[in-house]
């Protein structure tokens, strides 16, 4: 199994999302097990830093030294994606920061989070829980560059004992795939050029659960979240575990690339090749030819864009890494500081 895509814990938000019939046995690949963040010395505030962060730094310098350091009140438990030496990420990738406890002063915490890029872009943080905040750019990242994230935790008032942490990300090729469920084709562009045209079969529809047709593929901007050489997919998600039940299934599916928390993948079709490029017959996933699915699996990076059109079922922005479902104005409303943070140019 590719070391970049290990089994993680299920996002709490996944409870809000109706599952599809392509649901896998393993937990959704919402994040890989992240390596420890690298400690970074405190740096002087740059033009990209907010006034609140600058004020926090000045307050720290003016404060008298204490005899014994206090225990940090706030630290980081996880950063996603992984660092530049472990993986390259797609141009849609989010920076997901999880703190080790609930954040009482979100504005103070957000103010000391800094993002620097070789090819700067507008970006903003959005809080999705009391412990988790996510950074997304206004438009996709430019490919083939490095992005540095630094959390100046020691500059939060009362948190001077904390160590600052940082992580550098490597943005790879711009892989953008357009899936047309009406024409039954997926076109993948690499750095703006059409690289592959793959016949597909999407969700056929026909199974209603809580007012949602869970056999329909969701339309919207998905991001790839993980991949497995072979994924076990079962009918247990809908309570069918008896092999004698007509709706029971348990299949080993090759070249599976996850694109949502609700069990949607781009994967090799388990037979039924006669439908590829002609009609929608899947339980919600995007089925592809063996050669096409293997090729897509090989190039896939976490954070690659998969835009699906043509179905009546809309992708929820809380389903996996589907943050591009919110427009820029909507996204910024989740910031504790209430606005855009210009990504600094990495020195």
C-alpha positions, 0 to 999 in steps of 0.5 A: 500500500502506498505509504502516503495513504494510510487508514485514518480516523473518520471525520465527525462531519461525515455523520452529516453526509449520506453514504453511497453504495461504493462505501469501503470497509476501511475508514475514509481517507480524510488524512494520512498519519501526519509526521510530527511538525518541525519546530521552527524558531520564532521569526520577525513579523512579515508584511503578511502577518496580521496586526494582531500577530504583531501586537502579540509578538511585541507583548511577548518581548515586553513581558518580564522573564519568568523564573520557570516556564509555564505549561503551554495552553495551546499546541498543535495535534496534527497538520495535514498534508504531510511534508515535502519529503513525504508527498507532493500535493495537488493544486486544490490542497487545503492546509488542515490544522488540528489543535490539541484542545478547544480554542477559546480565542480563535482570533488570537490563534488564527492571527499567528498562523502564517502561510508563505508561498513561492507563488503567492495567492490570496487565502483564508482560514475557516474554522470547522470546529473548536479545534480544527481550522482549514486554509484554502486559497481563493483560486487553485495553487500554482503548481510546482512550488513550495509552500511553508506553513508556520504556527507562531504559537509562542506569540499567543498571549499566555502561550509563551511556553509553546514551541513554534511549529512549521511544515513545508509542502511540495505542490506537484503537477496540476491534475484537474479531471472533469467528469461528465456523467451525461457523456460518460467520460473523464478528461484529465488535464495535467498542467493545462494540457489534456493528458487522458480521455477515459470512458466511465460509468457513474451512479445510476440512481434509484435508491432513496435514503432520507430523501437522498438518492444515494446511488447518484454520484455527487456533482461538484468539486471533489478533491482526491483524499487517498488511494489504495491499490485494492479497496474492499467495498461492501454493502454493510453501509446500508445494513446489509451483511447477510450474503444471502440478501440480494443486495449484499456485496463484497468486492475487491476493487483495484486502483481506488482513489477516494474523492469523498467521505461518503464512499465515492471513488474513481476506480476500475470497473469490476467487469461491466465494461460494456457500459463504460462510455455509454451509460451510468450503472454504478452505485455512486462511484466513477468506474473506469477502464482497467488501463484508465483507472491504473493510470489515474491511480498512478498520477493521483496526488492528495488534493488533486481536483475532480470536478463532476457534472451532470447529476441532480445530487449536489456535493456537500462542502463538508463531505471530505475535502470538498471545500471548493463547493463554497464560493470565496465570499462564503469561505471567508465568513468562517474566519475569526479575523473576517477577511483575506490573508495574503499569502506572503512570498516565501523568502 
